[in-house]
Amino acid sequence: MDDIWRMTSHMDSVIGSYKTLTKIPSIVGGSLNKAGNRVMSRWDIRNLDKGKHTQYLMDYILDDNLEVVAQSSFAVDTTHELLTAVSPKDTFKAVIREEKDDKDPTKKKFFLEVWSSTTLKHSIDLTALDIHGDVYTDAEFGSLDWSSDETKIVYIAEKKMKKSEPYIKRKSVDDILTQPNWKAVPGKEHLYRDDWGEQLTGKIESVVVVCKLPEEAFTVLDFVPGGPGQREAHGPHHTCHQLVRLAAEDYKNILDSEEEEIDEKLVQVVVDSVETEKEICNGLFYGIYCGSLPSKCFSSDSKRLIFSTQQQNEIRSYVVDVESRRILDISNNLKTPGSTTVLCVQSDVILATFSSLTTPGQLFVSKLSSLERDCNIEWVRVSTPSEVPSSVANAKVEYMALKQDTGARVSTFTAIYFGPDEGKVYPLVVWPHGGPHSAFSNSYSLEAALFNMIGFACLLINYRGSTGTGDASIFYLPSRIGSADVEDCKLATIKALDQFPVDDKRLLLYGGSHGGFLVCHLSGVYPDLYSVTVTRNPVTDLASMANTSDIADWCAVEAGWPFSEEGPLIEDKLLSLRRISPIVHAQNVLIPTALMLGSKDKRVPHYQGLEYARRLKANGVKVIVYIYDDNHSLSSLPVEMDNLLNGVDWLITHIKP
């Protein structure tokens, strides 16, 4: 009974902390009107009773000094608004909305709405038109844009497929009478078609759809290359980018000549990829790693471009002069370390978010004109800061500059320590990120805040291969996964023990995907160092993953050899994949291990975790497995809640006293 009471007691506290943190909203988007004096921000908050996220709008009116003079009286729920776009002259707002089908609640319907400042001007049932499939609303492909004259709207959707039916199917008399020219294709309803994979399931062939608003007439442009596989499969999935420009007159000449390819001589490099680091006018720059630019990112004279990107342990923002190529850091963290992400630029007003591990996201604005006076841009807060628990707000955040003394070509990497600041000794959550070519930043995180509130410190490790430290680091890791990254995590752990008030008898392993790959390695290679493991959708065996993942090339590239599906299978390659996998150390694992797996995971199929769990159990290790009806990210709200709370429960229950 005492054990049951203790378990209930600590979980009551954990659940209370989680509920507190779910009431803190996050910024998911924002824009400015043409004049740059109105901020339209989109926020997200976890709605536990509904079991899903609620999104809402808040508007702010600014004066000439960018101070807020008015704001929305109440937030407006926009959960069903999947895409929005304000017309160029601020006359209309277009919305792609999703609703349940009245006749069949299991089905969804898409609507295109156009609003003026006073009323609904158009509402079009896109599903009823039946001219395309689902509208694309994801961050990868989703788009909703206006023509300059505000008479047309364009968006992306799935191509409509021909209907199919069994070879033998009795048709009703009504069908024969009402549809005499029935042309369904027989025998094709179970034909397999490749989609774009994890979190893009069902996206196969795209079409561009143009709506002429005055007539509510639609044109489907079927010229988008179909199916996945456009990009050549080579190298890491995320490397340092170039920023290039093509002059408007050159682009017009290309269109007029109907050339299929652009002459490389016409493309000018504004910001080149960075091998390690580069000096700019007010600091060091490590290259561009952002997946996209802000939708509006130019100054009013089109001579400067504003962007944000990972830089070591932070997301930082920059202005680049496209002619002189001069780069200036304009990040909003002169007083407090953190991350600055630009959302929009209009009339030389910049809208951005700032957050840190101790501070939830807040909106700030600034004027590019302030750069003419000095290099330090002036930021003005727009939104009211969310209240956070004092233990989070007052926590210690320190950046760690780490180095392997092995004489390797790339030897440096970083980590972020985030822990309570009360002078005690704490359990340490050793937490490598996934990817592997991604990075942790000093940005607000509900998970990290929860660990803080229950008395854990966190070590967020940006091992070699992480983004934000130059291309040399990224390209160093392929052929060295399972060794260099594991060594970095071990070194970061040892250095944290030396520098911070953490308990060397209570070191906890926590990570997902490639982070799961690393914590499973660490528990097998260093079985006496760590106390307990929680991992989500971990890569445990690359040899089997290579045949079933939606990114089979990832396995080959990270193992260090060119990806090809042609010719015979080479046994040496399969063996090399197995040798660098955590499953080869499964017999050495001693510590209790919890695995959270997604049954719909196309990136790291869940049987990877199941096989690993079976081997641990056979060796007498205490193991628990949770399987969720979700994909690789395990991010739907009920799943996030369950796996996070069960993960914390597992860690608390099994740490050494």
N, C-alpha and C positions, 0 to 999 in steps of 0.2 A: 504493500500500500504506500510506503514511503517513496518508493521509486516512481510510482504512478503520480503521486502528489507533486514530486519535484519536476517531473516531465510536464505536467499540466501547468505548474507555476511558471516555469521558464517560457513555455510557449504562450501563455497569456501575455507575458511581457513583450515577447517578440511580435505577436499579432497586434498588440496595441501600438508598437513602434511602426509597424508596416502601415496600419491604418492612418496614423499621423502623417506619414510621408506621402501616401497616395492623395492627400488633400492639397499637395503642392503642385500647381499647374506647370506645364512646360510650354515654351514657345515653339510652334511648328512652322510658322511662316509669317511673312509680313510684307507690306508694300506701301508705297507713297503715292499720293495723287500727283498730277502733272506739275502742280505748283510747288510740291515738296513741303506743304504745310499741314497735311493730314496723314496720319499714320493709321493704316488698317492692319491690325495684327490678328493672327490666328493662334489660338491656345488649345492645349489638350490637357485633360485631367482624367484620372482613372475613376470610373464609376463602378464601385464594387457591387452594388445592388443589381445593376443592369448586367454586370459581367462583361463590360466593354468600355472602350474609351469614349468620352464625350468631348467634342470639339466646339469651340465657341469663338465669336468675334468680339474684339474690343477696338473702338476707334478713339483717336486722340487728335485734337486740334492744336496746332503750334502757332506761336507768334513769330515775329521776325528774329527773335533771339533764340528760337527753338524751344522756348519754355511752353509747357502744357497750359493752355487756357481753358480747355473744355475736354471732356471725355464722355464716353457712352454712360448713360445712367445705369444700364444693366447690360450684362453680356448677352449675346444672341446665340442660341444653340444652332450650330451649322453642321452637326454630325453627318447628315445625309448629303451635304454638299461635297462632292468628291473633287471637283475642279472648279475654280473661279477665275475670271479674267475681267478687268475693267477696261473699257474701250479707250483708245488713244486720247480722246478729248474729254474723258471722264463723264461721258453722256450716259453710258449704259454699263451694266454689269451682267456678264454671262455666267451661267452656272450649269454644270453637269450634276444632276442629282440622281440618287438611287433610291427607289422605293420598293416595297414588297408588292407583288402582284395581288390584287384584290381577290381574284378567283383562286389563286394557288399561292399561299404564303411562302412556300418553299422556293418559289421562283422570284427573280428580281427583274425590275424594269428600270430603264434609264430614260431620263427626261433632260431636254435642253431648255433652259429658261433664260429669258432676257428681261432684266429689270431696268426701269428708269429710276430717277430719284423719287418718283411718286407712286409708281404702279408696275404691275407685271405686264410687259408688252408682248411677250411670246412664251408659250409653253408647248413643247413638242414632244410627244411620246416617241422616242427613238426606237424603242423595242417594237412598237406597233408598225413602224415603217418597214421593218424587216429587210433593210438594205445592207446591213452588216451585223456582225456579232457584238459581243460586249465592247463597250467603250473602254479604252486603256486609261486608267487613272493612277497607275503606279508611278513611282519616282523615276523609273528607268525610261519608260516610253510615253507616259501620260503627257498630254499637251492640249492647251486650249488657248487660241490666239485670235485676235481681231485683225481685219484689214484696216489700212490707214484711213479709209473713208467711212468706217464703222457700219458697213453694209453686209459684211461677210464674217463668218466664224469658221475656223478650221480646228479639227480634232483628229485623233488617231483611234482606230477601232480594229477589231478582229475581222478578217475577211469572211464574208458569208459563204458557207460551204453548201454544196448541192445536197439536197436531202437524199437519204438512202433508205432502203427497206430490204427485208429478206428476199431471197430468190423466189420463195414460194409464200405468197401472202394473199389471202382472200380479201377482196375489196368489197365494201358495202355498196349497196345499190345507190345510195345517196352520193357516194364518192364518184361512182361511174357517171351519174347523171350531171353532177355539179362540176366535176373536174375531168372532163373527157380527155384532156391533153396532159394528164398526169405523167410527169417525167422523172420521178424519183429513180436514182441509180440503184440497181439491185446489187446486193451482196457486199456493200462497202461500209456498212455501219460499224464494223469492228476493225476497220483498217487503222493500224498504228501510225501516228504522225508525231514526229519530234516537236516538242515545244521548247521554250527558252529555259526551262529548268526551275531550280529552287526559287520559290516565291514569285515566279512568272509562269506558273502552270496554266495551260490553256491558251497561252499566247504563241501562235504558230505562224500565221501569215497576216501581215498588217496592211491596212488601207488608210489613205488620207481622205477625210470627209470634209467637204466644203458646204456650208449652209448659206444660201442667199436669203437674208432675213426678210426683205420686203415681200418676196413671193413664198417664203418658207420652202424653197426648193433646194434639193440636195444633189450634190455630185460626188460620186465615189471614184477616187483616183487610185487605180490599181497599178502603181508603178514602184511600190516599195519592194526591195529584194526580199523574197520569202524565206522563212525558216531560219533556224540557228546555223552557225558555221560561217558567217561572213568574215569574221576576224581570223587571221592565220593563227593557229595554235602553237605559239612558241613563247618561251620566257615567262616570268612571273606575271600574274594577272594584274598587279598594281605596281607600276614603277613611276619614276619621276617623269613629268610631262614637259613638253615645250609649249609655250604660248606663241602662236604665229599669227600673222596678219596677211590679208590679201586686199589690195587697194580696190576701192569701189569701181573705178574705171576699168581695171583689169577684169574684175568679176563680170561686169557688164559685157565686155568684149568676148569673154568666154561663152556667156549665154547667147550672144548674137551669132557666134560662130558654131554653136552647137557642138563644141568639143566635149568628148567624153571624159578626158583627163585634164587636170590642171598642170601647167608647166611648173615644175618645181622652182624654176628661176623667179617666178612671180611671187612665191611665198617667202615672206621675210620673217625671220625668227626674232621675236621681241624679248622673250625670256627663254633661255636655253635650259636644257636639263643640267642638273648640278651633280657632279661626281661625289663631292664630300661637303664643302661649304663654300660660300662666296661672300665677299664683303660688299655691303650696300652702304648707302649714305648714312644710315643710323643703326648699324648692327651687322649681324651675320644672317645669311639667307641660305636655306638648305634645299631649295627647289620647290616645285609645284606638285601637289599630290591630291588636289581636290578633284572629285568626280565630274563637277560641272561648275560653270561660272554663275553668278547671280543672274536672274532673267533680265534685269536692267542693271548694267554694270559700268556704263560710260559716263564721263563728265559731260556737261552740256555742250562743250565744244568738240567732243569726240576725240580729244587728244590724250585723255588719261583713262585708264581702266582700273577698276577696283575688284579685288578678289580675296579669298580667304583660303588658307591651307594649313595642314598639319606641319608644325615645326618643332622637332624634338618632343617636349612634353606639353605643348600647347597648340591650340589653333590660333593662328595670327592672321592679321589682315594687312593688305598692302595696296598702295597706289603705284602704278607703273605708267610712265610717260611712253606712249607707243612710238614716238619719234626718237627721243634721246635714249630710251630704254632704261632710264633712271628709275630705281625701285626705292620706295619709301615705306617703312613700317609704320602703320597708323593704329596699331592695336591699343585697345582701351584697358591697359593694365599697368600704367605707370605707378599706381599706388598699391594695387593688389594683383598678384599673379593670377592668371586665369586664361580663358579662351574667348576670342572675339571673332564672330562670324557675321559677315555682311549679308544682308537680306535683299537690299534694293538701293538704287541710286536714282534720284530724280531732281532735276534743277540744281545739281551740285549739292544736294542734301543726301547724306548717307544714313541709312537705317541699319542697325546691327544689333546683335544680341551679345551679352557678356554673361558668362557663368564660370564657376569654379567648383571644386569639390565641396567647398563650404557655403557656396552661394548659388541658389537656383537662378535660372535664366531671367534676365532683365533686358528691356529694350533701351537702346541709346541712339541718339542722333548726333550728327556733326555736319559742319559745312566744309567743303573742299577749300573754300576761299581762305580759311584760317591757315592753310599750309603756306600761303604766300608770305605770311608774317614770320613763321618759324616752322621748324620740322615737327613740332609737337601739336598734333591736331587736338581740338577741344571737343570733348564729348559731353553731352547733356542727357541726363536720365529722363526717360519718358514714363515707364511703368513703375508702379509702386512695388518695392521688393516684397517677395513672399516671406512670411515668418517661418524660420526653421528652428528645430530644437537647438538649444544652447550648446549641447555637446558637439553637434555638427558645425555650427557657426564658429565655435572656438577651437576647432580641431587643428592639429598641426599638419601642415602640408610642406613637404620638403622634396626637392628634386635631387636625385642621385646621379652623379656622373661616374660611370663604372668603366673599368678597363681590364681586359684579359691579358695577363703577362705571358703570352705564348708566342709572341713574334708573328702573329697572324697578320695578313694583309689588312684586314679590318679588325680592330681590337676593342673599339669603344662602343658603349651603348648606354642607355639611361633607364631609370625607374622613378616612380613617384611613391613616396611614403605618405600615408594618410592615416592618422591615428588620434585617439583621444589625448587631450593635453591636461592630464590631472596628476602626473608624477607617479603613476603606478606602472606595473609591468603587465603587458597585455598579450593575449594570444595573437599570432600574426597570420593573416590570410595571404598566402603566397599565390599570386593571381596573374599568370601570363595571359596575354590577349590571344584571340584567334587570328586567322588569316592564312598564313603567318604575316603577310605584307599589309598590315594595318598598324594601328598604334593606339595606346591609351593617351588621353589628353587630360589636362587639369580642367575638366568640365563637370558639371553637376551630374551625379549618378545616384539613383534611388538605392541600388544595391550597396554601393559603398557607404551611403548614409546609414542604411540599416545595420551594416556591420559595425559602424561607429557607435550607433545608439545602444547596441547590446554589449559593447565593451571590447570589440575586436579592432586591431589595427590592420591596415591593408598595405600590401606591397604590390603595386601595379608595374609589371615588368615589360619594358620595351626592348626586348632582346635584339641582337643583330639580325637584320632582315626586316625590321620595322620601318614604316614610312616616316618621312620627316627628318631624315638624317643623311640624305644623299643617296644617289643610285648605287654607289659602291657597297653600301651596307645591304641594300636590297638584293643585289646580285651575288653577294657573298654567301647567303644562306642556302640557295639551291645546291644540292649534293651534300649539304652538311646538316640537314634537318635530323633531329634525333641525336645530335652530338653538340654542335655549336650552340644551338638554342637551349638545350638542356644544361650545358655548362654555364651559360649566362644566368639561367634561373638559379642554379646552385650558388654561383658567386654572389648574386644579388641577395639571396637569403643570408649568406654568411656576413656580408657587409651590413645588412640591416640589423643583424644581431649585435654587431659591434657599435653601431651608431645610435640605435633607438631603444626605448624601454620595452623590449619584447621578450617573451619567455621562450628559451630555446627548447623547452620540453613540450611546448604547445604551438607547433608550426603546422598550419592547416593548408591543404592543397585545394585550389578552386579554379576551374577553367572549363571552357567549352570549345568544341571544334578543334582547331590546332592547339588552342590552350588546353583542351582536354587531352590531346596527344602528348603535350608536355607534362601535365601533372601525372598522367599514367606512367610516363617514362620515369619521372622523379621518384614515384613511389616504388618502382621496381629497381632502379639503379641505386637509390639511397634509402633502403628500406628502414634504416634505424634513425633517420634524421627527422622525418615527418610523422604526424600523429594520425591523420585522417584525411580522406579524399572525398570531394564532391565534384562530379564532372558531368557536363551536358553534351550529348551527341559527340563523344570523343572519337577521333580517328585512332583506331587501335591496330588496324592491319591494312597497310596500303596495297598489298598484293591482291586482296579480295575487293577492296574499295575501287581499284582501278577498272574493274569490269562492270561496276554498277553505278558509280557516281555520275552525276550530270556534268562533272568537270574531270573526266578521266585524264585529260592532259595535265591537270594540276599534280597528280601523283607522279607522272613521269618527270615533269619539270623540276619539282622540288627534290626528287630523288637524284637528279643531275644528268638525265639523258633525254635526247630529243623525243618528242611524242610522235608516234605514228601507229596507225591501225592497219597498215599494209603489211603483207608478207606474213611469215610464220611467227608464232609466239617464241620469244627467246627466253629460255629458262633462267639464264643469268640475271636478266632484268627482273623477273618475278622474285628471284631469291634476294636481289638487292632491295626490293621493296619490302620484303618480309624482314630483312635484317635491321632495317632502320625503324621498325614498328614497335610500339610498346608491348605488343603481345609476346614478344620474345623474352621479356623480363617478367611475365606474369607469375612464373613460379617463385620469384623472389619477393613478391608483394606480401606484406604482413599486416598492413593497416586497414581498418574498416573503410569500405568504398561504397559510395552511393552513385548510381548512374541515372540520369534523367534523359529519356530518349523520345524522339518524335516519330510516330509511325508513318508520317507523310514526308519525312526528311529525304529529299532527293540528293542532297549534297553529301551527307555521310549516313547512308542507310542504317537503320536502327539495329540491324542484326550485328553490326560491328560491336556495339556495346553488349549485346546479348552473348556473343561468343566470348568476349573478354570476361563477362560476369561468370559464365559457366566455368571457365578455367580458374578463376579466383576461388569459386566455391569448392571446386575439386581439390584445391590446395588448402582448404580449411579457413579461408579468409571470410570475415563477416561482410556480406554483400547485400545490398538492397537495390532493386531496379524499379523505376517508375516509367511507364510508357503513356505518352499523351497523344491524342488525336490532333497533332499539330506538325508544323514543318521544322526546319533546322533551327530557326531562331527561338522557338518556344515562347513566342511573344504575345500570343492572345492573352487577354487579361486573366481568365480563370486558370490558364496553364502557368502564366508567370507567377501568379499568387501561390499556386500549389507547389511548384518546383522550388521557388525561392524559400518559402516557409519550411518545406520538408528538408531542403538543403541545410538551412540554418539549424533546424532541429537535430539533424544528423551530426553536424559539426559540434554543437554544444554537448550532445549526449556522449560523444566519443573522444573528446579532447582529454588528454591526461590530466589528472587532478593536480 
